């Protein structure tokens, strides 16, 4: 008999068991990443992110799970529901606490309903997914939560949530697709002439400034380099008026436990580190995350965060590159619109109906914007399709 259990810490299950679940090969879903957040205090007491992971066991064997947190705010999610919280408050209701099925501070598209590897029977997989979704809804009632939210889910999971009465929401990110390019120049040849020239000019400016790049993995990051990486990461947040969600200890633990899945592009000028871009990657995708520099260098952000990432994907044969949220400026550098999905369970039917109407209007605007961007492609021929 399969039973559900709520985990107050990811350490309540063995890393090998969690990582064996389908979908947990994504570095952000790995036990090591979620554990590093907890061990270093990025989530937990005082952060508004209380671990409450949902796990399904068949006797003692982990057969399904989803990363879940009890939230007392909406920061660090990248699927914005501040307006929903304000509507609750205006009507004298409490929107918090709420439950969030997501990876903190990481808008990465990946399955959220993780099931045991080797569950090839579609009916068995669907049964486990439904069990997790039902468990999320039950905990809303048991814990007096206003709602539950599954963020950046895989498109294949939409029907599972929708069948249980969850509302679907979609948005757009900009991803790069690898059409089997042999080199960066091979990729550039697919772009219109003015965009090729612009990218080459950006790259040339970095070269003329004497900037070179090193590709470093977790094992290569000495304490001194980790301090530098964190310093420039923190500087970027502060420049934008925010405190960073992550701390230096988190990066140090990732370097130790994730190893090669953590990758840093380190920029040097005259041998001195001047900037760093932090990535995580799997055998199919690269995920750009954190960036910072000691000073303002012309075009360095584009080179470190985008061009270097594309070169890495081509060299490793990765299918796609997700550089993060926002940024239509990515389109002129070869990134194309990609739909992202979230699912929302609103316990109160009155608010559910109002939010459903809002999402219908929002979806029309999102689709229109994506269509407009796609119609003005910077590719000379149709942009490469994302492999299935």
N, C-alpha and C positions, 0 to 999 in steps of 0.2 A: 504494500500500500504506500502511495506517495504522500508525504506530508510536508507542509511548509514551515519554515522557521525563519524568524527575523534575526539577523546577525548584528550585534552592536559593534562589531569590528570585523574587517575582512580576515583578520588572523584567526577567526573561529573556524575557518576551513583551510585545508592545506593548499599551498600555492600550486602544487602539481595537479590537484583535483580541479581547482578553479580554472587554471590555464588550459585544461583539457577540454573545456566546453567550447562548442562551435561559436566563433565570434570573438573569443578571448585572445585570438592571435593578434588582434589590433593592439598596439602597444599601450594605448590609453585604457583598454579593458583588462589588461593583464593584472594579475594579483600584485605584482611588484609596484606598479604605478599607483593603484588604489591604496596599497599599504604605505607607500611613501607619503602620500597626503595625510594619512592618519598619524604615522609615526612622528612627523615633523610639525604637527599642530596646524597644518593648513586647513584641515577640516577637524571637527570635533568641538570640544568645549570652548564657548566664547566666539565661535566663528559663524554661527547661524546655519552650519552644515553638520547635522548630527547623523552619523552613519546608522543606517537601518536596512542593510542589504537583505533582500528576500531570496531565500534559497530553498529548493525542493530536494528532498532526499527520498530515495527508495531504499528502505532500511537505513544503512549507513552510507550509501553511495550517493554522492552529489549528482543529480540528473538535470538540474536547471537552476538558473539564478538570474538576478538582475541587480545592478548597483542602484541602491536607493538611499535617499537622504531625507530627513525631516527638516524642513526649512522654516526659518523665522523672518526671512526677507527674500528678495528676488535678485540679488546681485550675483554675478558670476555665472549666469545661465545662458545668455546670448539669445534667448527666446523671450521677448519682453512682454511681461504681463503687469507692469506697474499700473496701467490704466484699469485693469480688472480689480486690482487691490484697492484703488481709489474708489471705484464704484461700490465695492463692498462697504468701505468705510462711510461713504456718503449715506448709505442706507442703514447704518448702524450695525453692520455685521463684521465679523472678523475673518479676514482672508488668510491670515497666518494663525496656526501652522498649516503648511501644505506639504505634500509629499512629492519628491522629484526623483524620477528615474533617469539618471544622467551621469556623465563624468564631470565633476566640478571643473569649472574654468576652461572647458575644452569643447568647442563646437565641432566635434568630429562625427561624421556620419558613419554609423555602424549599427549592427543589430544590438538591441537592448535586452531582448528576451533570449538569453543564452541557454542552449540545451546541450545535452551530452553528445559528445562527438560519436558518430556512428549511429545516431538516431535517424536511420534512413527511411523508416516508415513515416510517410507524411501525416498519417492520422495520429501516431504517437507524438510526433513533434508538435502538432497542433494542440493536442491535449495538454502538453506541458506548457506551451505558450499561454493557453487559456487559463491554466491554473495560476500562472504568475499574474496575469492581468486581473483575474478575480481576486487574488490575494491583495493586490494593490487597492482595489475598491473596498475590500473588507477592512483594511487598515485605516482607510479614510473615516469609516464609521467608528471603529474601535478607538481611534486616537483623536477624534473630534477635529479632523483636518477638513478644510473647505474643499480640497481638490487634490488630484494627483496628475502629474505631468511627466510624460515620457518624451525626452528631448533628443533631436537628431537621430531618430530611429531609421532603420533601413526601410526602404519603400515596400519591401515584401511584407513587413509587419503591419502596415496600415490597415489591411483588411481584418486582422486579428483584433486590433483595438476598436475599430469601427463597429465590428459585430457585437462588441460588449457595450456599445452606447457612448464611446469616447468621441470627442470632436477632433477632427483632423485640421491641422494648420500647416501651410507650406510657405516657404520663402526661397530665396535664391542665394547661392554662393557662386564663386567663380573658380572653376577647377581647370587644370591643364590635363590634356589627354595625350598619351603617347601612342602615336600611330606607327610604332616600329622604327623611329628615327635612328639613323646611324650616328649622327653627330648633332651638335647645336646648330651648325650651319645648315645641315639637312632640314632641321625644324624651321630655321629662318626662311628657307626657300619657299615654305608654304604660306608665308605672310605677304601682304601687299608691300610694294617697294618702299613706301614712306615709313612703314612700321619697321621694316628690316633696317633701314638707315638709322632710325631713332634708337633702336636697341643696340646697334653696333656703336653708335656715338656714345651711349651711356657706358658701355663696356670700355670703350677707348678712354673715356675720362678717368675711370678708375685706374687703368694701366698708366696713364700719363701722370697720375698723382703718386705713382710708385706703390700702389696697393696690390698686394698678393694675397692669395687665399690658401689656407690649410684645411683639409677635411679631417676632423678629429672625432673619435668615438668615445664612449664612456670610459673605456679603459685608458684612454690617452689623457684624460683631463686631470691634471695634477691639482692639488689644493689651490695653488697660485692661479692657475687658469680658471678654476671654478669660481674663485673670488672675482676675477675679472668679468667672467660671463654674467655673474649675478649683478655686479655693479652696473654694467651697461644696461642690463634688463631693467633694473630698478630705476635707472636714470630715465628710461623711456616712459615708464609709468608716471614718474613725478613730473616730467615735462608736460604730460597731459592732465595733470591735476589729480592723479589717483595714487593710492598706495598699492604696491603689488600684492596680489593674492598669495603668491608663493614666496618662500624664503630660501636662503642659501642652503640650509640643511636639506631641503627637498631636492635641489639639484645634485647635491653631493650623494644622497641616497640613490637617486636614479642612476647616476654614473656608476655606482657600485653594483646595483642589482639588475639594471636593464642592459648594461654592457653596450654591444654594438647597435642596439635598437635606438639608442640616444646618439645623435650626430650633431656636431657643431661645425659651422663654417666660420673659421677664425680669420679675420682680416688683419693684415700687418702692413705697416708703413715704416720703411727703414728698419725692419726687424721688430718694431714695437707693436704690440696688439692695439688696435684702434677701434675694432667693432667685432660683433659676434652675432650670428643668427643660429637659433636653436631649432632642431628638427627632431621628430621621431619618425620611424619608418618600419614597414613590414615588408613581406616579400612581394606585395602588390602595389603599395601606395606610400607616398611621402607626405608628411604632415608638417607644415611650417607653423611655428608657434611664437617664439619670443625673439626679440631683436633689440639691439642697442649699440650706440657708438659714443666715443668720447667727445666727438665734435661733429659739426655738420660738414659732410663731404659730399660734393656734387655727385648724384646718381648712385651713391654707395648703397642706399637702402634697396633700390631696385636690383642691383647686382647681387647683394648678399642674400636677399630674401626670395627673389624670383629666378634670376638667370642662373645662379649657382645651383638652385634647387632643380631646375629643369635639366641642367647638365648631369646632375646626380641621377635623376630618373632615367635618362638616356643610357648612362653608363651601367646602371644596375638592371635595366630592363623593367622598370616599374611602370604600371599601367596608368597611374594618375597621380596628380599632385594637388593636395588640398592646402592652400596657403592661409586659410582662416576665413573670417567673416568680412563682409563689407568690401569696399574698394573697387569701384568700376574702372579705376585706372589700370586694373589687372587685365582688362579686356584687350587693350592695345598691345599687351605683351604676350598674347597667345592664349589667355584663359577664357573660357566660355561659360555661359550660365548653366548651373546645375541645380535642380530642385532639392530642397531639404524639407524634411517632414518632422512634425511633432504631433503627439496625441494628448488630449486633455480630458480628464474626467472631472466634471463639475457636479458636486453632490446635490446642490440646491437646484431644482428644476427651473426656477424662475431665472436665476443667473445663467443657467445652461442655455436657455432659449435666447437670452440677450447676447451671450457670447457667440452662439452659433450664427446669429444674424450678422454680428460684426465680422466673424471669420469669412462668411460668404462674400461680404463686400471687400474685405482685405484681399481675398484670394483673386478676385477679378483684377484688382490693381496690380498685384504681384505678377500675374500672368501677362498683363499688358506691358509692364515694364520689361520683363524677360524677353517677350517677343520683339519689342523695339530694339533691345540690345542685340539680339540674335540677328535681326534684319540688317544690322550694320557691322557685319563680321569683318574682322581685319585679315581674314584668311583669303588667299587668292582663289582657293577652291573650298568646298564645304569643310567645316572644321571636323577633325577626327572624332569618330564616335567612341564613347567609353566602352571598353570590352565588357561583356556580360559577366 
